[in-house]
Every structure is written in structure tokens, then in C-alpha cells.
Amino acid sequence: MNKIPAIRIAQPGGSKTLTLQEVDSPTPAADEVLIQHGAIGVNFIDTYHRSGLYPLEMPSGIGLEAAGTIAAIGSEVDGWAIGDRVAYCSGPIGAYAAEHCVPADRCVRLPDTIPFDAAAAMLLKGLTVQYLIRQIYPVTEKDTVLFHTGAGGVGQIALQWLSHLGATSITTVSTTEKAEIAKSRGASHVILSKDEDITERVKAIAPSGLPVVFDGVGKDTFISSLDCLQPKGLLVSFGNASGPVRDVDLGILAAKGSLFVTRPTLFHYVATRDALQAAADDLFATIDAGGIALPEPTKLPLVSAAEAHRALEARETTGSLVLIP
């Protein structure tokens, strides 16, 4: 049997737990396709899986997102052919490898206009933005919204899409360099979170508060995000970059204006083949319309997966990271 390179984890821990191994090339099950990867996406959720915040059965592979070509097809798969260009972003776990078997209904057809590295860099992030601003809270040109960390991979896509929709966007960044990136992606207002009070700046822009805040930071911004909302506003807490939000007294939501909070995950919003394809079609249509520029990701070899995680967790990155097998 052919051997392929793949990243494996023996136990939860820091980035050094990621090791490159030679493993057997997988064989697709009846409902799966085997994909030869052209590029592999690196996402913050991968660090949660590696650290044990989101537990995996160990030992384990890692990674949820990649793009490439179909190399083999399971016996019950219809609608796909060997050589088709595809991408996926919802697993199964194990994308950090040269090849991976994926259920056929978790794949989306990749347009010829989108290279593998761009697809691996943006599909999960793009679909995350899609479900946040098009499904959970459908943003319109009448809205002013706060989307935290606008210089990150998700944030850059969000700011472009919000600008395309005609909305007024506020974002937070940690450095002046990242502020310039956020502005270049269409941010209407940029807050330097280390130097400015987020709530004060937001209230200066929108004195009555905001209808929605999209917060992927978690613990460090939870209260300030609530304080930015108008009465009956919605906090969409979709990530834990600073750590998870814990021990919340629900009474605080009443005290601050009968607020709503949701802690969603993408996978519940693309749980069916039709829902996944509809979200992907919306994303690709926005790209085709010029609303989102294809990313120029930072590329690292598969063997450098640990370095990619370290840089991501240290917030040293802007935009997206991909691994090349």
C-alpha cells in the first residue's frame, strides 16, 4: 500500500505535539471520495482540537479543510468523477495530510477560477462569514455592526462582504499595521483595542448601540461586546481566541437591555448537502461579483504545521495560512 505524509497527535498539548508521520494511503468508504490535496487550510479550531479544548479521540489526525482533486470514488457515490476539483471544510478530522477520504456530500465543487491554495485558505472562513452575516443575522445596508479582529482571516472576508452589502462596519485590531489591513478591506471604523476603550468608541459612532456584534475573541471581549449592543441586541459569540466564556450570570442580559446571545457553530448551519451547497454558492457568487478578493495566503510546507499553530496562537499572522503537502 502507498504511504503518504500526514500530521498526527498522540495526546493533547502544545504545538510540538504535531508530528509528521508516514501513513497508509486511505481507501474511500462507499459514500466517500479520496481527495489528493493541493493545499490544506489552517484554522483556529485546529488549535482547539490539538489542545484538547475540543476533545478528540487520541491518537488522531487534525484539520478540517482542504482543496484538491478526486482520486478515487466510493461505490455508492453519484455526481462526482475522478479528476473533479473539490474543496471541503467540515471534516472529517485529518485534513493535514497529502490525501484524505471525505463523505461526498461534504464536498463542494470548486470553480476553475479559484486555485487550491485560495480555496483552502478561505472556504471555512468564507462559509463562517456567510452563516454569521447572511443566516444568523442577515446584515443589510441599513445596519452598523461590530465584527471583532478585522485583520484576521475571517475578519478580512467579513469586512469585504459587509462593505459589499453596504453596511457600516466597525472592527477591532491590535496594531496600527493591522488597522491599515482592516481599512484596506473596507472597514468603516477601526478601533485599536490595546489603546482605546471599545465600548466608548462604539457608542461615539452609534450612540443608541448596535443591533449585533460578531465576536470571535471570547473571554476578553464578552462584556464589552454586550455593552456595545442596543436594547434587545444580539451578541454572536462564535470563537474563543482569548479563551472560552465561562460562568455567565444570565441576569446580566436582562440588566444590559434584554439582550440575546448565541454561541453557534458553522456545522449546524451547513448540516445538509443542500444547505452546504447553498452557502458555498452564495460565497462564490460574492467572489464572482467582486465583493471578496481571493486571498493570498501564507504558504508553509506540511512539515511546518507546528510553526503554523504557534504563529496563529501568538496572533502573529494576518490573513490566512495554508499547508502544502
Buried (B, 14 or more C-beta within 10 A) or exposed (E): EEEBBBBBBEEBEEBEBBBBBEBEBBEBBEBBBBBBBBBBBBBBBBBBBBBBEEEBEEEBBBBBBBBBBBBBBBEEBEEBEEEBBBBBBBBBBBBBBBBBBBBBBBBBBBEEEBBBBBBBBBBBBBBBBBBBBBBBBEBEEEBBBBBBBBBBBBBBBBBBBBBBBEBBBBBBBBBEEBBEBBBEBBBBBBBBBEEEEBBEBBBEBBEEBBBBBBBBBBBBBBBBBBBBBBEEBBBBBBBBBBEEBEEEEEEEBEEBBEBBBEEBEBBEBBEEBEBBBBBBEBBBEBBEEEBBBBBEBBBBEBBBBBBBBBBBBEBEBBBBBBBBB
